[in-house]
Amino acid sequence: MLLASGVNFGLRRTLPHVFGISAGVALLMLAVGLGLSQAFERLPWLYTVLEAASVAYLLYLAWKIGISSVVQMREGEGRPMRFHEAIAFQWINPKAWMMVLTAATTIYLHASLSLNAALMAMVFVVIGLPCITAWAAFGMSLQHFLAEPRWLRAFNLTMALLLVLSLYPIVERFFA
């Protein structure tokens, strides 16, 4: 998503999306570390609902990426994800949940669970922010190659397809 946003909107306009992801994952880590994972253990259907909502929203995002074009951007219809939208998206992002749940249950930086959650949130920000910024910057570096509308269209369709294909492990679990 950040690569596509960098291509379509540039790095500067994508920064709120980048910072929102970083803040959203940190908040999610705090919530999971402070006990939300226990709610999923007690109410496993709640996690299934979260997964279904995640798949639906990611399919919607893939559709929006797939239909985006230079014309829409010039008409002001296209825009990168806003800071608060990127924060909220982490709560239904299956990759963020898997990363946070795995970290919360396997990495112990401190004996206090609360402090451990806070330290892990800081680690996600310190390490994650430069990594996800690189994706957006790489997208921006592709802009000159994708200045031709047909190449941008092909790129956006490819990114949308890859996003849909990334859902395979989740969808497979639903039908397994």
Helices and strands as residue ranges (DSSP letters): H 2-31, I 32-36, H 37-42, H 44-67, H 70-74, H 83-90, H 94-106, H 113-141, H 149-165, H 168-175
